[in-house]
Amino acid sequence: MKKALVFLFLLNLFNAFSQTEFKSGKVVDNPESLNHSYMSMDGTWEYYDKKFVDPVFFYTDGVVQEFDIRLFNGKYVKIPYQIENKIGYATYHYTVRNLKPKKEYGIVLYRGIYTCADVFVNNKSIYESNEVSGGGVDIKKTNRYMRLVTFTADENGVADFVFHVSNYELKFGGILLVPQLAEDTLMQSFLLRNIALELCVAGVLIVLAIYNIVIFFLNRGQKMHLWLGLLSIDLIVVVCTLDFSFIGYVRGSIPNWLNYKTSLTSLALIIPFYNLYVKNLYDLKFKWNFIAVIIDYIVPVFIIVSPIQIVSEYLVWCFVVGYLMSIYLCFLILINRKPPNYIYSFNVGIIILMLVTAAYGFVFAQTRPEGNFGYVLFKSVIMSFAVAQTILAGIKRDLLSKENQKIVEKYERKNASYSRFIPSTIVNYLQVADIKDIEAGDNSICDAMILVADIRQFSKMTVKYTTHQVFTLINEYYKTISPIIRAYGGFISKYLGDVIISIFPEKNDSVCRCAVEIQRKFESMGPEFERYNIPMINIGIGIHCGKVAVGFMGNEKHIDAVACAESIVQAVEIEGLNKKFDSNILISETALNYCRTFIDCLYEGVMGEVRGEKTLLYKVIPNLSFAYNNEGVNAKGGME
């Protein structure tokens, strides 16, 4: 019985020694796994405040030394753990056992792990800061490096880590993220993947910034694209200055304090840029919003002008202000929402996602074994955020385009309605931007051709036929003659019962061609007049040229387009002489001088009296070769 008890005692003692857990460090369960997965250097670390303990005390001649940590006032801590007196220096010690002997491994050093440090493995320096501050050789500082450092486990598979960390620039210092360890080749790929992700995110943001700024310059009225472009540029700076940044890898000479300020400033500028973007995106109307914008800019200004130690002291409050202003933006968006509501709800969801991710990445993820996972997640969400905002801006631009198109169509319909009563040519003469700006008395003088058309024997028709027949006759007359006049570049100045007074701004043979086409058109409309039970009508036309005053007369309640001039009165008298000379078209000699290129007519001179004076006039007689079709004039030898 006694032998059995002794055996059990020895067995338990053996098991106890075989399962010994070291107070500081970690034992690798499966060294082979480090060629395809990472080991987090979590667990317990030794910490010595205000001491740079010589690595020889921890590892000498291939042996990990055991001593009472109270010798250097040390204690055991859990990573992440910042330097206790906020600004100072300390030693961190950690031992990894059961690695492959003489095998190369690697860890990535960046601000979240080392801040400013010298790193030793097995009493050999693997990373060293190259500068010292004025406090002496024990107070080291460095630039903004991100480096993959490699080391070799000793013949017993031990890697004894000593970090000499100093923090004389920032409040937050020490080992603030859980380092990761793996075989050298795997860590290289780990580093390259993170850099590739950052380059991808930065590349997308660069494209979005260029796109939005170009859209702004093409559409100056859409300032939302300007602010979104500036926001994208700011996000590029955020991505390139956070931990695991490409800038830190290729430009290690950047001072740590400068990188830190740049990173914090760019983070703080997200809120004011986004505020101005949202205001223009949704056209928000809130009279106190300028106060929010001022508060938004106070934080980045404070970060820029304040000493780095003051900034780090109040950094938490800066983030609190940023979070409160983000919540205010959500409130502002929701109270101003209007259809389509999904644009507003989607944007609020994006803001909340950004806030949650930022909190996770900068606070909670730092305590997790994944190490830099929080930063990777935050950068990915930044890219998604910028893409989503650009999509929203595009949707809003399309909605604005549709709204503007509706406004334009409405405006065009209104103008078309106005143009039925007010000739657009007169409006153009007056150089008025909008018909609504026209006032009674507005006028302009032009030198033009004048065509007056009149229905023969119209007074007798009004007695012989019913009122309905007369109205039908006049309406068919107007419907027929008006398109022809417009087709030849003229506009109708006035309808006076059966008389039409039209003006042709261009002094050429178009007016003569128009007169001939009107005559031919009415000659071919006999069957249509019979269908309405109205008689075939004959048209008399007089053509003249001279100065004409066109404009508007009336009062504030009603205005009317008018054209008045001595030359119009003369044209009316010339048209009246058609009865005397048994002609259909009469043209003055002055007007004929501009129409001689129209060679498909014969011109027969007659002497008539216009305004009491003998005047040489000409009958316009179309040639037999002149052919008319329903699509317009088709004359041989000169007309098109």
Secondary structure, DSSP 4 states (H G I P E B T S, - for coil): -HHHHHHHHHHHHHHHHHT---SSSEE-S-GGGGGTS-EE--SEEEEEET----GGGTEETTEE----GGGGT-EEEESSEE-TTSSEEEEEEEEEESPPTT-EEEEEE-HHHHSSEEEEETTEEEE---EE-TT-TTSEE-BS--EEEEEE--TTS-EEEEEEEEESS-SS-EE-S--EEEEHHHHHHHHHHHHHHHHHHHHHHHHHHHHHHHHHHHSTT-HHHHHHHHHHHHHHHHHHHSSS-HHHHH-TTSBHHHHHHHHHHHHHHHHHHHHHHHHHHHT---TTHHHHHHHHHHHHHHHHHS-HHHHHHTHHHHHHHHHHHHHHHHHHHHHT--SSTHHHHHHHHHHHHHHHHHHIIIIIGGGSTTSTHHHHHHHHHHHHHHHHHHHHHHHHHHHHHHHHHHHHHHHHHHHHHHHTTS-HHHHHHTT-S-GGG--TT-EEEEEEEEEEEEETTHHHHHHHS-HHHHHHHHHHHHHHHHHHHHHTT-EEEEEETTEEEEEESS-STHHHHHHHHHHHHHHTTHHHHHHTT-----EEEEEEEEEEEEEEEE-SS-EEEEEE-HHHHHHHHHHHTHHHHT-SEEEEHHHHTTTTT--SEEEEEEEEEETTEEEEEEEEEE-TT-EEETTEEE-TTS--
